[in-house]
Amino acid sequence: MGSNVTTRVLLLVVAVLAASLTGVITSWVTRSAEPVNGRAIAAGGAAFGGTLALLITAFNFVMHPEA
């Protein structure tokens, strides 16, 4: 895969959208299991952050496998 700007921006957008979707689903599941808004927000934020870090790391590995 090339490392041009368009490809990198596209991969970043995909990572953010996937992390957002994961965070929202986690928040919904947490909120439906236990109706406490603070825990739902914390769980969604943790899921968003973890997913985003994982996807960006994976995309960096794919874009620069020699590193």
PDB file of N, CA, C, O and CB in Angstrom:
ATOM      1  N   MET A   1       0.823  -1.171   0.000  1.00  0.00           N
ATOM      2  CA  MET A   1       0.000   0.000   0.000  1.00  0.00           C
ATOM      3  C   MET A   1       0.868   1.234   0.000  1.00  0.00           C
ATOM      4  O   MET A   1       1.886   1.278   0.691  1.00  0.00           O
ATOM      5  CB  MET A   1      -0.937  -0.002   1.184  1.00  0.00           C
ATOM      6  N   GLY A   2       0.487   2.224  -0.753  1.00  0.00           N
ATOM      7  CA  GLY A   2       1.251   3.449  -0.783  1.00  0.00           C
ATOM      8  C   GLY A   2       1.026   4.269   0.474  1.00  0.00           C
ATOM      9  O   GLY A   2       0.086   4.029   1.231  1.00  0.00           O
ATOM     10  N   SER A   3       1.894   5.228   0.682  1.00  0.00           N
ATOM     11  CA  SER A   3       1.763   6.061   1.874  1.00  0.00           C
ATOM     12  C   SER A   3       1.396   7.490   1.491  1.00  0.00           C
ATOM     13  O   SER A   3       1.808   8.437   2.161  1.00  0.00           O
ATOM     14  CB  SER A   3       3.067   6.046   2.688  1.00  0.00           C
ATOM     15  N   ASN A   4       0.622   7.653   0.415  1.00  0.00           N
ATOM     16  CA  ASN A   4       0.241   9.002   0.023  1.00  0.00           C
ATOM     17  C   ASN A   4      -0.822   9.547   0.969  1.00  0.00           C
ATOM     18  O   ASN A   4      -1.418   8.798   1.743  1.00  0.00           O
ATOM     19  CB  ASN A   4      -0.268   9.020  -1.425  1.00  0.00           C
ATOM     20  N   VAL A   5      -1.050  10.824   0.901  1.00  0.00           N
ATOM     21  CA  VAL A   5      -1.926  11.508   1.856  1.00  0.00           C
ATOM     22  C   VAL A   5      -3.365  11.028   1.745  1.00  0.00           C
ATOM     23  O   VAL A   5      -4.033  10.870   2.768  1.00  0.00           O
ATOM     24  CB  VAL A   5      -1.868  13.014   1.639  1.00  0.00           C
ATOM     25  N   THR A   6      -3.856  10.794   0.553  1.00  0.00           N
ATOM     26  CA  THR A   6      -5.244  10.373   0.373  1.00  0.00           C
ATOM     27  C   THR A   6      -5.509   9.032   1.042  1.00  0.00           C
ATOM     28  O   THR A   6      -6.530   8.863   1.709  1.00  0.00           O
ATOM     29  CB  THR A   6      -5.585  10.291  -1.110  1.00  0.00           C
ATOM     30  N   THR A   7      -4.618   8.096   0.873  1.00  0.00           N
ATOM     31  CA  THR A   7      -4.778   6.780   1.489  1.00  0.00           C
ATOM     32  C   THR A   7      -4.726   6.885   3.006  1.00  0.00           C
ATOM     33  O   THR A   7      -5.513   6.236   3.695  1.00  0.00           O
ATOM     34  CB  THR A   7      -3.697   5.816   0.990  1.00  0.00           C
ATOM     35  N   ARG A   8      -3.825   7.680   3.528  1.00  0.00           N
ATOM     36  CA  ARG A   8      -3.698   7.819   4.981  1.00  0.00           C
ATOM     37  C   ARG A   8      -4.923   8.494   5.583  1.00  0.00           C
ATOM     38  O   ARG A   8      -5.376   8.100   6.657  1.00  0.00           O
ATOM     39  CB  ARG A   8      -2.440   8.615   5.332  1.00  0.00           C
ATOM     40  N   VAL A   9      -5.466   9.506   4.909  1.00  0.00           N
ATOM     41  CA  VAL A   9      -6.670  10.173   5.401  1.00  0.00           C
ATOM     42  C   VAL A   9      -7.859   9.222   5.346  1.00  0.00           C
ATOM     43  O   VAL A   9      -8.669   9.192   6.273  1.00  0.00           O
ATOM     44  CB  VAL A   9      -6.961  11.447   4.580  1.00  0.00           C
ATOM     45  N   LEU A  10      -7.973   8.456   4.289  1.00  0.00           N
ATOM     46  CA  LEU A  10      -9.062   7.487   4.174  1.00  0.00           C
ATOM     47  C   LEU A  10      -8.984   6.446   5.294  1.00  0.00           C
ATOM     48  O   LEU A  10     -10.003   6.115   5.900  1.00  0.00           O
ATOM     49  CB  LEU A  10      -9.020   6.794   2.800  1.00  0.00           C
ATOM     50  N   LEU A  11      -7.793   5.933   5.569  1.00  0.00           N
ATOM     51  CA  LEU A  11      -7.645   4.960   6.647  1.00  0.00           C
ATOM     52  C   LEU A  11      -7.947   5.577   8.011  1.00  0.00           C
ATOM     53  O   LEU A  11      -8.517   4.910   8.874  1.00  0.00           O
ATOM     54  CB  LEU A  11      -6.236   4.380   6.641  1.00  0.00           C
ATOM     55  N   LEU A  12      -7.576   6.833   8.217  1.00  0.00           N
ATOM     56  CA  LEU A  12      -7.892   7.507   9.470  1.00  0.00           C
ATOM     57  C   LEU A  12      -9.391   7.697   9.631  1.00  0.00           C
ATOM     58  O   LEU A  12      -9.923   7.514  10.727  1.00  0.00           O
ATOM     59  CB  LEU A  12      -7.185   8.852   9.541  1.00  0.00           C
ATOM     60  N   VAL A  13     -10.079   8.060   8.559  1.00  0.00           N
ATOM     61  CA  VAL A  13     -11.540   8.217   8.610  1.00  0.00           C
ATOM     62  C   VAL A  13     -12.208   6.881   8.906  1.00  0.00           C
ATOM     63  O   VAL A  13     -13.144   6.823   9.704  1.00  0.00           O
ATOM     64  CB  VAL A  13     -12.075   8.797   7.279  1.00  0.00           C
ATOM     65  N   VAL A  14     -11.749   5.820   8.282  1.00  0.00           N
ATOM     66  CA  VAL A  14     -12.303   4.487   8.545  1.00  0.00           C
ATOM     67  C   VAL A  14     -12.074   4.097   9.995  1.00  0.00           C
ATOM     68  O   VAL A  14     -12.970   3.546  10.634  1.00  0.00           O
ATOM     69  CB  VAL A  14     -11.676   3.437   7.606  1.00  0.00           C
ATOM     70  N   ALA A  15     -10.890   4.372  10.522  1.00  0.00           N
ATOM     71  CA  ALA A  15     -10.594   4.034  11.917  1.00  0.00           C
ATOM     72  C   ALA A  15     -11.486   4.806  12.873  1.00  0.00           C
ATOM     73  O   ALA A  15     -11.992   4.233  13.838  1.00  0.00           O
ATOM     74  CB  ALA A  15      -9.127   4.316  12.234  1.00  0.00           C
ATOM     75  N   VAL A  16     -11.688   6.096  12.626  1.00  0.00           N
ATOM     76  CA  VAL A  16     -12.536   6.907  13.502  1.00  0.00           C
ATOM     77  C   VAL A  16     -13.990   6.458  13.425  1.00  0.00           C
ATOM     78  O   VAL A  16     -14.667   6.375  14.451  1.00  0.00           O
ATOM     79  CB  VAL A  16     -12.425   8.392  13.133  1.00  0.00           C
ATOM     80  N   LEU A  17     -14.475   6.168  12.229  1.00  0.00           N
ATOM     81  CA  LEU A  17     -15.866   5.714  12.096  1.00  0.00           C
ATOM     82  C   LEU A  17     -16.085   4.359  12.765  1.00  0.00           C
ATOM     83  O   LEU A  17     -17.100   4.156  13.432  1.00  0.00           O
ATOM     84  CB  LEU A  17     -16.256   5.629  10.618  1.00  0.00           C
ATOM     85  N   ALA A  18     -15.159   3.445  12.597  1.00  0.00           N
ATOM     86  CA  ALA A  18     -15.291   2.129  13.234  1.00  0.00           C
ATOM     87  C   ALA A  18     -15.212   2.248  14.753  1.00  0.00           C
ATOM     88  O   ALA A  18     -15.964   1.582  15.464  1.00  0.00           O
ATOM     89  CB  ALA A  18     -14.200   1.171  12.723  1.00  0.00           C
ATOM     90  N   ALA A  19     -14.317   3.083  15.251  1.00  0.00           N
ATOM     91  CA  ALA A  19     -14.212   3.279  16.697  1.00  0.00           C
ATOM     92  C   ALA A  19     -15.456   3.956  17.253  1.00  0.00           C
ATOM     93  O   ALA A  19     -15.897   3.628  18.355  1.00  0.00           O
ATOM     94  CB  ALA A  19     -12.974   4.106  17.035  1.00  0.00           C
ATOM     95  N   SER A  20     -16.025   4.892  16.508  1.00  0.00           N
ATOM     96  CA  SER A  20     -17.260   5.546  16.940  1.00  0.00           C
ATOM     97  C   SER A  20     -18.410   4.558  17.016  1.00  0.00           C
ATOM     98  O   SER A  20     -19.181   4.566  17.976  1.00  0.00           O
ATOM     99  CB  SER A  20     -17.617   6.687  15.995  1.00  0.00           C
ATOM    100  N   LEU A  21     -18.525   3.721  16.021  1.00  0.00           N
ATOM    101  CA  LEU A  21     -19.575   2.707  16.018  1.00  0.00           C
ATOM    102  C   LEU A  21     -19.406   1.741  17.185  1.00  0.00           C
ATOM    103  O   LEU A  21     -20.385   1.383  17.840  1.00  0.00           O
ATOM    104  CB  LEU A  21     -19.571   1.939  14.696  1.00  0.00           C
ATOM    105  N   THR A  22     -18.193   1.325  17.444  1.00  0.00           N
ATOM    106  CA  THR A  22     -17.930   0.431  18.577  1.00  0.00           C
ATOM    107  C   THR A  22     -18.268   1.103  19.901  1.00  0.00           C
ATOM    108  O   THR A  22     -18.857   0.478  20.782  1.00  0.00           O
ATOM    109  CB  THR A  22     -16.466  -0.014  18.577  1.00  0.00           C
ATOM    110  N   GLY A  23     -17.902   2.363  20.045  1.00  0.00           N
ATOM    111  CA  GLY A  23     -18.210   3.100  21.264  1.00  0.00           C
ATOM    112  C   GLY A  23     -19.698   3.272  21.492  1.00  0.00           C
ATOM    113  O   GLY A  23     -20.177   3.125  22.617  1.00  0.00           O
ATOM    114  N   VAL A  24     -20.432   3.580  20.436  1.00  0.00           N
ATOM    115  CA  VAL A  24     -21.886   3.758  20.556  1.00  0.00           C
ATOM    116  C   VAL A  24     -22.562   2.446  20.921  1.00  0.00           C
ATOM    117  O   VAL A  24     -23.432   2.422  21.792  1.00  0.00           O
ATOM    118  CB  VAL A  24     -22.477   4.306  19.244  1.00  0.00           C
ATOM    119  N   ILE A  25     -22.182   1.373  20.280  1.00  0.00           N
ATOM    120  CA  ILE A  25     -22.787   0.074  20.581  1.00  0.00           C
ATOM    121  C   ILE A  25     -22.477  -0.338  22.016  1.00  0.00           C
ATOM    122  O   ILE A  25     -23.346  -0.850  22.722  1.00  0.00           O
ATOM    123  CB  ILE A  25     -22.283  -1.002  19.598  1.00  0.00           C
ATOM    124  N   THR A  26     -21.244  -0.113  22.442  1.00  0.00           N
ATOM    125  CA  THR A  26     -20.881  -0.446  23.820  1.00  0.00           C
ATOM    126  C   THR A  26     -21.688   0.385  24.814  1.00  0.00           C
ATOM    127  O   THR A  26     -22.132  -0.131  25.840  1.00  0.00           O
ATOM    128  CB  THR A  26     -19.379  -0.227  24.046  1.00  0.00           C
ATOM    129  N   SER A  27     -21.877   1.658  24.516  1.00  0.00           N
ATOM    130  CA  SER A  27     -22.685   2.513  25.394  1.00  0.00           C
ATOM    131  C   SER A  27     -24.124   2.029  25.466  1.00  0.00           C
ATOM    132  O   SER A  27     -24.716   1.997  26.545  1.00  0.00           O
ATOM    133  CB  SER A  27     -22.649   3.963  24.909  1.00  0.00           C
ATOM    134  N   TRP A  28     -24.690   1.654  24.331  1.00  0.00           N
ATOM    135  CA  TRP A  28     -26.079   1.169  24.314  1.00  0.00           C
ATOM    136  C   TRP A  28     -26.222  -0.110  25.127  1.00  0.00           C
ATOM    137  O   TRP A  28     -27.161  -0.260  25.909  1.00  0.00           O
ATOM    138  CB  TRP A  28     -26.549   0.926  22.869  1.00  0.00           C
ATOM    139  N   VAL A  29     -25.292  -1.019  24.937  1.00  0.00           N
ATOM    140  CA  VAL A  29     -25.362  -2.294  25.665  1.00  0.00           C
ATOM    141  C   VAL A  29     -25.196  -2.055  27.170  1.00  0.00           C
ATOM    142  O   VAL A  29     -25.919  -2.641  27.977  1.00  0.00           O
ATOM    143  CB  VAL A  29     -24.273  -3.280  25.151  1.00  0.00           C
ATOM    144  N   THR A  30     -24.257  -1.206  27.539  1.00  0.00           N
ATOM    145  CA  THR A  30     -24.042  -0.914  28.953  1.00  0.00           C
ATOM    146  C   THR A  30     -25.259  -0.210  29.550  1.00  0.00           C
ATOM    147  O   THR A  30     -25.667  -0.514  30.671  1.00  0.00           O
ATOM    148  CB  THR A  30     -22.784  -0.052  29.138  1.00  0.00           C
ATOM    149  N   ARG A  31     -25.827   0.716  28.814  1.00  0.00           N
ATOM    150  CA  ARG A  31     -26.993   1.462  29.306  1.00  0.00           C
ATOM    151  C   ARG A  31     -28.214   0.549  29.431  1.00  0.00           C
ATOM    152  O   ARG A  31     -28.993   0.700  30.373  1.00  0.00           O
ATOM    153  CB  ARG A  31     -27.311   2.643  28.367  1.00  0.00           C
ATOM    154  N   SER A  32     -28.396  -0.379  28.520  1.00  0.00           N
ATOM    155  CA  SER A  32     -29.550  -1.277  28.605  1.00  0.00           C
ATOM    156  C   SER A  32     -29.379  -2.310  29.714  1.00  0.00           C
ATOM    157  O   SER A  32     -30.368  -2.765  30.288  1.00  0.00           O
ATOM    158  CB  SER A  32     -29.768  -1.984  27.270  1.00  0.00           C
ATOM    159  N   ALA A  33     -28.150  -2.682  30.021  1.00  0.00           N
ATOM    160  CA  ALA A  33     -27.917  -3.650  31.090  1.00  0.00           C
ATOM    161  C   ALA A  33     -28.075  -3.003  32.456  1.00  0.00           C
ATOM    162  O   ALA A  33     -28.631  -3.610  33.371  1.00  0.00           O
ATOM    163  CB  ALA A  33     -26.526  -4.264  30.959  1.00  0.00           C
ATOM    164  N   GLU A  34     -27.592  -1.784  32.598  1.00  0.00           N
ATOM    165  CA  GLU A  34     -27.674  -1.077  33.872  1.00  0.00           C
ATOM    166  C   GLU A  34     -27.883   0.406  33.565  1.00  0.00           C
ATOM    167  O   GLU A  34     -26.994   1.052  33.010  1.00  0.00           O
ATOM    168  CB  GLU A  34     -26.381  -1.307  34.747  1.00  0.00           C
ATOM    169  N   PRO A  35     -29.051   0.950  33.921  1.00  0.00           N
ATOM    170  CA  PRO A  35     -29.375   2.334  33.522  1.00  0.00           C
ATOM    171  C   PRO A  35     -28.638   3.408  34.328  1.00  0.00           C
ATOM    172  O   PRO A  35     -29.251   4.187  35.057  1.00  0.00           O
ATOM    173  CB  PRO A  35     -30.857   2.557  33.658  1.00  0.00           C
ATOM    174  N   VAL A  36     -27.323   3.431  34.181  1.00  0.00           N
ATOM    175  CA  VAL A  36     -26.496   4.462  34.802  1.00  0.00           C
ATOM    176  C   VAL A  36     -25.734   5.162  33.673  1.00  0.00           C
ATOM    177  O   VAL A  36     -24.896   4.555  33.006  1.00  0.00           O
ATOM    178  CB  VAL A  36     -25.508   3.851  35.886  1.00  0.00           C
ATOM    179  N   ASN A  37     -26.038   6.443  33.474  1.00  0.00           N
ATOM    180  CA  ASN A  37     -25.454   7.161  32.343  1.00  0.00           C
ATOM    181  C   ASN A  37     -23.939   7.269  32.424  1.00  0.00           C
ATOM    182  O   ASN A  37     -23.255   7.157  31.408  1.00  0.00           O
ATOM    183  CB  ASN A  37     -26.046   8.537  32.253  1.00  0.00           C
ATOM    184  N   GLY A  38     -23.413   7.483  33.615  1.00  0.00           N
ATOM    185  CA  GLY A  38     -21.962   7.646  33.766  1.00  0.00           C
ATOM    186  C   GLY A  38     -21.185   6.414  33.332  1.00  0.00           C
ATOM    187  O   GLY A  38     -20.159   6.523  32.660  1.00  0.00           O
ATOM    188  N   ARG A  39     -21.675   5.246  33.715  1.00  0.00           N
ATOM    189  CA  ARG A  39     -20.989   4.007  33.317  1.00  0.00           C
ATOM    190  C   ARG A  39     -21.088   3.784  31.811  1.00  0.00           C
ATOM    191  O   ARG A  39     -20.138   3.316  31.183  1.00  0.00           O
ATOM    192  CB  ARG A  39     -21.580   2.798  34.066  1.00  0.00           C
ATOM    193  N   ALA A  40     -22.239   4.119  31.236  1.00  0.00           N
ATOM    194  CA  ALA A  40     -22.403   3.949  29.788  1.00  0.00           C
ATOM    195  C   ALA A  40     -21.446   4.857  29.027  1.00  0.00           C
ATOM    196  O   ALA A  40     -20.845   4.438  28.037  1.00  0.00           O
ATOM    197  CB  ALA A  40     -23.856   4.242  29.369  1.00  0.00           C
ATOM    198  N   ILE A  41     -21.301   6.098  29.485  1.00  0.00           N
ATOM    199  CA  ILE A  41     -20.388   7.031  28.820  1.00  0.00           C
ATOM    200  C   ILE A  41     -18.939   6.575  28.991  1.00  0.00           C
ATOM    201  O   ILE A  41     -18.152   6.626  28.046  1.00  0.00           O
ATOM    202  CB  ILE A  41     -20.570   8.459  29.380  1.00  0.00           C
ATOM    203  N   ALA A  42     -18.595   6.133  30.190  1.00  0.00           N
ATOM    204  CA  ALA A  42     -17.230   5.661  30.432  1.00  0.00           C
ATOM    205  C   ALA A  42     -16.913   4.424  29.596  1.00  0.00           C
ATOM    206  O   ALA A  42     -15.824   4.321  29.030  1.00  0.00           O
ATOM    207  CB  ALA A  42     -17.030   5.350  31.918  1.00  0.00           C
ATOM    208  N   ALA A  43     -17.854   3.488  29.515  1.00  0.00           N
ATOM    209  CA  ALA A  43     -17.631   2.275  28.719  1.00  0.00           C
ATOM    210  C   ALA A  43     -17.514   2.605  27.235  1.00  0.00           C
ATOM    211  O   ALA A  43     -16.664   2.050  26.539  1.00  0.00           O
ATOM    212  CB  ALA A  43     -18.769   1.269  28.943  1.00  0.00           C
ATOM    213  N   GLY A  44     -18.358   3.498  26.756  1.00  0.00           N
ATOM    214  CA  GLY A  44     -18.280   3.903  25.352  1.00  0.00           C
ATOM    215  C   GLY A  44     -16.988   4.616  25.029  1.00  0.00           C
ATOM    216  O   GLY A  44     -16.392   4.386  23.976  1.00  0.00           O
ATOM    217  N   GLY A  45     -16.548   5.488  25.933  1.00  0.00           N
ATOM    218  CA  GLY A  45     -15.280   6.193  25.723  1.00  0.00           C
ATOM    219  C   GLY A  45     -14.087   5.259  25.731  1.00  0.00           C
ATOM    220  O   GLY A  45     -13.164   5.402  24.929  1.00  0.00           O
ATOM    221  N   ALA A  46     -14.114   4.293  26.650  1.00  0.00           N
ATOM    222  CA  ALA A  46     -13.017   3.319  26.705  1.00  0.00           C
ATOM    223  C   ALA A  46     -12.998   2.448  25.453  1.00  0.00           C
ATOM    224  O   ALA A  46     -11.934   2.147  24.913  1.00  0.00           O
ATOM    225  CB  ALA A  46     -13.142   2.435  27.960  1.00  0.00           C
ATOM    226  N   ALA A  47     -14.179   2.047  24.997  1.00  0.00           N
ATOM    227  CA  ALA A  47     -14.245   1.233  23.780  1.00  0.00           C
ATOM    228  C   ALA A  47     -13.785   2.032  22.559  1.00  0.00           C
ATOM    229  O   ALA A  47     -13.084   1.506  21.695  1.00  0.00           O
ATOM    230  CB  ALA A  47     -15.676   0.712  23.561  1.00  0.00           C
ATOM    231  N   PHE A  48     -14.182   3.302  22.496  1.00  0.00           N
ATOM    232  CA  PHE A  48     -13.752   4.165  21.393  1.00  0.00           C
ATOM    233  C   PHE A  48     -12.229   4.314  21.383  1.00  0.00           C
ATOM    234  O   PHE A  48     -11.586   4.124  20.351  1.00  0.00           O
ATOM    235  CB  PHE A  48     -14.422   5.552  21.500  1.00  0.00           C
ATOM    236  N   GLY A  49     -11.663   4.655  22.537  1.00  0.00           N
ATOM    237  CA  GLY A  49     -10.212   4.855  22.621  1.00  0.00           C
ATOM    238  C   GLY A  49      -9.423   3.596  22.308  1.00  0.00           C
ATOM    239  O   GLY A  49      -8.427   3.645  21.587  1.00  0.00           O
ATOM    240  N   GLY A  50      -9.864   2.476  22.845  1.00  0.00           N
ATOM    241  CA  GLY A  50      -9.160   1.216  22.596  1.00  0.00           C
ATOM    242  C   GLY A  50      -9.237   0.787  21.147  1.00  0.00           C
ATOM    243  O   GLY A  50      -8.245   0.345  20.567  1.00  0.00           O
ATOM    244  N   THR A  51     -10.423   0.920  20.563  1.00  0.00           N
ATOM    245  CA  THR A  51     -10.593   0.533  19.157  1.00  0.00           C
ATOM    246  C   THR A  51      -9.791   1.446  18.242  1.00  0.00           C
ATOM    247  O   THR A  51      -9.163   0.980  17.292  1.00  0.00           O
ATOM    248  CB  THR A  51     -12.076   0.568  18.763  1.00  0.00           C
ATOM    249  N   LEU A  52      -9.812   2.746  18.527  1.00  0.00           N
ATOM    250  CA  LEU A  52      -9.064   3.684  17.688  1.00  0.00           C
ATOM    251  C   LEU A  52      -7.566   3.412  17.752  1.00  0.00           C
ATOM    252  O   LEU A  52      -6.887   3.415  16.725  1.00  0.00           O
ATOM    253  CB  LEU A  52      -9.350   5.124  18.115  1.00  0.00           C
ATOM    254  N   ALA A  53      -7.055   3.178  18.952  1.00  0.00           N
ATOM    255  CA  ALA A  53      -5.622   2.877  19.087  1.00  0.00           C
ATOM    256  C   ALA A  53      -5.261   1.587  18.362  1.00  0.00           C
ATOM    257  O   ALA A  53      -4.230   1.518  17.693  1.00  0.00           O
ATOM    258  CB  ALA A  53      -5.231   2.771  20.570  1.00  0.00           C
ATOM    259  N   LEU A  54      -6.095   0.573  18.490  1.00  0.00           N
ATOM    260  CA  LEU A  54      -5.836  -0.707  17.831  1.00  0.00           C
ATOM    261  C   LEU A  54      -5.854  -0.560  16.313  1.00  0.00           C
ATOM    262  O   LEU A  54      -4.969  -1.080  15.633  1.00  0.00           O
ATOM    263  CB  LEU A  54      -6.867  -1.751  18.268  1.00  0.00           C
ATOM    264  N   LEU A  55      -6.845   0.137  15.777  1.00  0.00           N
ATOM    265  CA  LEU A  55      -6.938   0.286  14.328  1.00  0.00           C
ATOM    266  C   LEU A  55      -5.803   1.143  13.766  1.00  0.00           C
ATOM    267  O   LEU A  55      -5.258   0.823  12.710  1.00  0.00           O
ATOM    268  CB  LEU A  55      -8.279   0.896  13.953  1.00  0.00           C
ATOM    269  N   ILE A  56      -5.446   2.214  14.447  1.00  0.00           N
ATOM    270  CA  ILE A  56      -4.348   3.050  13.947  1.00  0.00           C
ATOM    271  C   ILE A  56      -3.036   2.272  13.971  1.00  0.00           C
ATOM    272  O   ILE A  56      -2.227   2.387  13.051  1.00  0.00           O
ATOM    273  CB  ILE A  56      -4.218   4.343  14.786  1.00  0.00           C
ATOM    274  N   THR A  57      -2.824   1.483  15.022  1.00  0.00           N
ATOM    275  CA  THR A  57      -1.624   0.644  15.081  1.00  0.00           C
ATOM    276  C   THR A  57      -1.618  -0.379  13.952  1.00  0.00           C
ATOM    277  O   THR A  57      -0.585  -0.600  13.320  1.00  0.00           O
ATOM    278  CB  THR A  57      -1.532  -0.069  16.438  1.00  0.00           C
ATOM    279  N   ALA A  58      -2.756  -0.999  13.696  1.00  0.00           N
ATOM    280  CA  ALA A  58      -2.844  -1.984  12.613  1.00  0.00           C
ATOM    281  C   ALA A  58      -2.616  -1.331  11.251  1.00  0.00           C
ATOM    282  O   ALA A  58      -1.921  -1.893  10.404  1.00  0.00           O
ATOM    283  CB  ALA A  58      -4.212  -2.682  12.636  1.00  0.00           C
ATOM    284  N   PHE A  59      -3.196  -0.147  11.035  1.00  0.00           N
ATOM    285  CA  PHE A  59      -2.999   0.531   9.761  1.00  0.00           C
ATOM    286  C   PHE A  59      -1.544   0.966   9.589  1.00  0.00           C
ATOM    287  O   PHE A  59      -1.013   0.907   8.480  1.00  0.00           O
ATOM    288  CB  PHE A  59      -3.930   1.743   9.655  1.00  0.00           C
ATOM    289  N   ASN A  60      -0.895   1.401  10.665  1.00  0.00           N
ATOM    290  CA  ASN A  60       0.521   1.755  10.575  1.00  0.00           C
ATOM    291  C   ASN A  60       1.368   0.537  10.226  1.00  0.00           C
ATOM    292  O   ASN A  60       2.330   0.644   9.466  1.00  0.00           O
ATOM    293  CB  ASN A  60       1.004   2.372  11.893  1.00  0.00           C
ATOM    294  N   PHE A  61       1.014  -0.618  10.778  1.00  0.00           N
ATOM    295  CA  PHE A  61       1.741  -1.842  10.451  1.00  0.00           C
ATOM    296  C   PHE A  61       1.550  -2.213   8.979  1.00  0.00           C
ATOM    297  O   PHE A  61       2.492  -2.646   8.316  1.00  0.00           O
ATOM    298  CB  PHE A  61       1.278  -2.998  11.355  1.00  0.00           C
ATOM    299  N   VAL A  62       0.333  -2.042   8.476  1.00  0.00           N
ATOM    300  CA  VAL A  62       0.061  -2.362   7.075  1.00  0.00           C
ATOM    301  C   VAL A  62       0.764  -1.368   6.143  1.00  0.00           C
ATOM    302  O   VAL A  62       1.294  -1.748   5.099  1.00  0.00           O
ATOM    303  CB  VAL A  62      -1.460  -2.360   6.809  1.00  0.00           C
ATOM    304  N   MET A  63       0.760  -0.095   6.537  1.00  0.00           N
ATOM    305  CA  MET A  63       1.354   0.920   5.676  1.00  0.00           C
ATOM    306  C   MET A  63       2.890   0.863   5.680  1.00  0.00           C
ATOM    307  O   MET A  63       3.527   1.168   4.672  1.00  0.00           O
ATOM    308  CB  MET A  63       0.888   2.299   6.113  1.00  0.00           C
ATOM    309  N   HIS A  64       3.478   0.470   6.817  1.00  0.00           N
ATOM    310  CA  HIS A  64       4.935   0.423   6.950  1.00  0.00           C
ATOM    311  C   HIS A  64       5.359  -0.897   7.586  1.00  0.00           C
ATOM    312  O   HIS A  64       5.765  -0.907   8.748  1.00  0.00           O
ATOM    313  CB  HIS A  64       5.449   1.616   7.790  1.00  0.00           C
ATOM    314  N   PRO A  65       5.275  -2.011   6.857  1.00  0.00           N
ATOM    315  CA  PRO A  65       5.585  -3.309   7.447  1.00  0.00           C
ATOM    316  C   PRO A  65       7.061  -3.467   7.799  1.00  0.00           C
ATOM    317  O   PRO A  65       7.389  -4.350   8.592  1.00  0.00           O
ATOM    318  CB  PRO A  65       5.174  -4.406   6.504  1.00  0.00           C
ATOM    319  N   GLU A  66       7.960  -2.667   7.258  1.00  0.00           N
ATOM    320  CA  GLU A  66       9.383  -2.821   7.543  1.00  0.00           C
ATOM    321  C   GLU A  66       9.770  -2.196   8.872  1.00  0.00           C
ATOM    322  O   GLU A  66      10.864  -2.455   9.374  1.00  0.00           O
ATOM    323  CB  GLU A  66      10.204  -2.208   6.434  1.00  0.00           C
ATOM    324  N   ALA A  67       8.899  -1.379   9.454  1.00  0.00           N
ATOM    325  CA  ALA A  67       9.211  -0.705  10.727  1.00  0.00           C
ATOM    326  C   ALA A  67       9.089  -1.649  11.905  1.00  0.00           C
ATOM    327  O   ALA A  67       9.316  -1.246  13.046  1.00  0.00           O
ATOM    328  CB  ALA A  67       8.291   0.492  10.938  1.00  0.00           C
TER     329      ALA A  67
END
